[in-house]
Amino acid sequence: MFGVKLYVSPVLDLYNGEIITYTIGSRPTYSLVSKMLENALEHLPENHQLLMDSDQE
């Protein structure tokens, strides 16, 4: 937007398509992803089983 590139790191629930959480940053850094994971884990119930997958090859 306005010539600025932004990176989005989302967590998507593949069962219902809901976006659980996301972070936005100006660069694809480790802190962008780690903050997204911290936010996702805070939103999950304590006994929830989690499977994380990446679209990275």
N, CA, C and O of each residue as an XYZ file, in Angstrom:
228
protein
N       0.846     -1.170      0.000
C       0.000      0.000      0.000
C       0.891      1.233      0.000
O       1.797      1.337      0.826
N       0.658      2.134     -0.878
C       1.444      3.359     -0.994
C       2.923      3.064     -1.209
O       3.779      3.808     -0.729
N       3.232      1.982     -1.928
C       4.610      1.634     -2.227
C       5.358      0.966     -1.099
O       6.571      0.784     -1.205
N       4.689      0.594     -0.024
C       5.329     -0.055      1.115
C       4.976     -1.537      1.092
O       3.804     -1.903      1.004
N       5.996     -2.386      1.173
C       5.764     -3.824      1.205
C       5.614     -4.261      2.658
O       6.449     -3.928      3.499
N       4.552     -5.006      2.954
C       4.315     -5.533      4.290
C       4.232     -7.047      4.228
O       3.792     -7.614      3.228
N       4.655     -7.693      5.296
C       4.625     -9.145      5.400
C       3.614     -9.528      6.472
O       3.595     -8.956      7.561
N       2.769    -10.511      6.143
C       1.745    -10.987      7.067
C       2.096    -12.414      7.459
O       2.409    -13.243      6.605
N       2.044    -12.692      8.755
C       2.282    -14.035      9.265
C       1.020    -14.478     10.006
O       0.857    -14.168     11.186
N       0.121    -15.205      9.319
C      -1.150    -15.593      9.929
C      -1.133    -17.025     10.463
O      -0.300    -17.845     10.077
N      -2.078    -17.299     11.362
C      -2.390    -18.664     11.784
C      -3.836    -18.897     11.394
O      -4.740    -18.195     11.846
N      -4.037    -19.896     10.545
C      -5.354    -20.192     10.001
C      -5.833    -21.535     10.527
O      -5.099    -22.523     10.474
N      -7.063    -21.578     11.036
C      -7.687    -22.827     11.451
C      -8.198    -23.511     10.188
O      -9.139    -23.025      9.560
N      -7.591    -24.626      9.812
C      -7.962    -25.291      8.564
C      -9.309    -25.998      8.653
O      -9.862    -26.397      7.628
N      -9.847    -26.159      9.863
C     -11.161    -26.790     10.009
C     -12.270    -25.851      9.547
O     -13.145    -26.243      8.775
N     -12.226    -24.613     10.022
C     -13.318    -23.689      9.701
C     -12.867    -22.431      8.949
O     -13.688    -21.559      8.665
N     -11.578    -22.327      8.626
C     -11.080    -21.194      7.857
C     -10.879    -19.919      8.659
O     -10.553    -18.876      8.091
N     -11.069    -19.989      9.967
C     -10.931    -18.812     10.830
C      -9.460    -18.428     10.979
O      -8.600    -19.295     11.134
N      -9.180    -17.138     10.933
C      -7.839    -16.650     11.239
C      -7.750    -16.509     12.752
O      -8.467    -15.710     13.354
N      -6.863    -17.293     13.361
C      -6.703    -17.296     14.817
C      -5.968    -16.039     15.264
O      -6.395    -15.365     16.201
N      -4.877    -15.730     14.601
C      -4.094    -14.536     14.903
C      -3.182    -14.235     13.716
O      -3.011    -15.067     12.826
N      -2.610    -13.057     13.715
C      -1.659    -12.697     12.666
C      -0.768    -11.576     13.174
O      -1.116    -10.858     14.111
N       0.381    -11.442     12.541
C       1.260    -10.306     12.790
C       1.639     -9.709     11.439
O       1.655    -10.400     10.420
N       1.939     -8.430     11.450
C       2.329     -7.712     10.241
C       3.648     -6.999     10.518
O       3.822     -6.377     11.566
N       4.569     -7.096      9.570
C       5.849     -6.427      9.732
C       6.391     -5.940      8.406
O       5.898     -6.313      7.341
N       7.407     -5.108      8.483
C       8.007     -4.551      7.269
C       9.068     -5.469      6.678
O       9.499     -5.271      5.542
N       9.497     -6.484      7.453
C      10.491     -7.443      6.974
C      10.114     -8.835      7.465
O       9.515     -8.965      8.533
N      10.452     -9.882      6.707
C      10.156    -11.250      7.150
C      11.221    -11.736      8.134
O      12.193    -12.380      7.737
N      11.036    -11.427      9.402
C      12.038    -11.732     10.420
C      11.553    -12.830     11.363
O      10.372    -13.173     11.396
N      12.497    -13.366     12.124
C      12.159    -14.368     13.131
C      11.193    -13.791     14.161
O      10.272    -14.486     14.590
N      11.380    -12.556     14.562
C      10.510    -11.958     15.579
C       9.071    -11.834     15.079
O       8.137    -11.932     15.875
N       8.877    -11.624     13.792
C       7.531    -11.577     13.219
C       6.833    -12.918     13.423
O       5.675    -12.965     13.837
N       7.539    -14.003     13.133
C       6.963    -15.340     13.264
C       6.828    -15.744     14.727
O       5.813    -16.327     15.107
N       7.820    -15.449     15.551
C       7.747    -15.854     16.955
C       6.626    -15.130     17.690
O       5.969    -15.730     18.540
N       6.393    -13.869     17.386
C       5.279    -13.134     18.000
C       3.944    -13.737     17.565
O       3.017    -13.841     18.368
N       3.848    -14.133     16.297
C       2.633    -14.772     15.798
C       2.376    -16.075     16.546
O       1.239    -16.354     16.926
N       3.420    -16.875     16.762
C       3.255    -18.132     17.491
C       2.857    -17.892     18.942
O       1.994    -18.594     19.471
N       3.472    -16.914     19.589
C       3.103    -16.578     20.969
C       1.634    -16.187     21.052
O       0.918    -16.643     21.944
N       1.183    -15.347     20.128
C      -0.219    -14.924     20.112
C      -1.148    -16.105     19.875
O      -2.198    -16.200     20.510
N      -0.778    -17.005     18.973
C      -1.611    -18.169     18.671
C      -1.746    -19.068     19.892
O      -2.842    -19.533     20.202
N      -0.652    -19.312     20.579
C      -0.688    -20.188     21.749
C      -1.501    -19.579     22.886
O      -2.106    -20.315     23.666
N      -1.528    -18.262     22.995
C      -2.340    -17.600     24.018
C      -3.833    -17.770     23.753
O      -4.625    -17.760     24.695
N      -4.235    -17.926     22.486
C      -5.648    -18.027     22.125
C      -6.187    -19.459     22.159
O      -7.398    -19.663     22.073
N      -5.300    -20.452     22.285
C      -5.745    -21.839     22.244
C      -6.124    -22.338     23.634
O      -5.494    -21.960     24.622
N      -7.151    -23.188     23.716
C      -7.489    -23.802     25.001
C      -6.316    -24.652     25.500
O      -5.498    -25.122     24.709
N      -6.246    -24.840     26.806
C      -5.112    -25.519     27.423
C      -4.945    -26.958     26.928
O      -3.816    -27.414     26.750
N      -6.032    -27.672     26.706
C      -5.945    -29.077     26.314
C      -6.033    -29.277     24.798
O      -6.209    -30.405     24.335
N      -5.915    -28.220     24.038
C      -6.035    -28.276     22.579
C      -4.793    -28.907     21.960
O      -3.669    -28.573     22.337
N      -4.994    -29.814     21.014
C      -3.870    -30.408     20.290
C      -3.613    -29.574     19.041
O      -4.533    -29.285     18.276
N      -2.385    -29.200     18.847
C      -2.022    -28.265     17.792
C      -1.111    -28.937     16.773
O      -0.180    -29.656     17.137
N      -1.385    -28.698     15.505
C      -0.517    -29.136     14.418
C      -0.158    -27.901     13.608
O      -1.030    -27.241     13.044
N       1.125    -27.598     13.557
C       1.586    -26.435     12.802
C       2.198    -26.919     11.493
O       2.923    -27.913     11.468
N       1.903    -26.212     10.410
C       2.462    -26.525      9.103
C       2.889    -25.217      8.453
O       2.327    -24.158      8.734
N       3.867    -25.301      7.600
C       4.367    -24.123      6.906
C       4.252    -24.355      5.409
O       4.404    -25.482      4.939
N       3.989    -23.312      4.672
C       3.946    -23.457      3.221
C       5.331    -23.285      2.602
O       5.464    -23.192      1.382
N       6.347    -23.242      3.437
C       7.717    -23.122      2.948
C       8.179    -24.460      2.391
O       7.838    -25.511      2.933
N       8.942    -24.426      1.329
C       9.444    -25.665      0.720
C      10.794    -26.026      1.257
O      11.367    -27.039      0.856
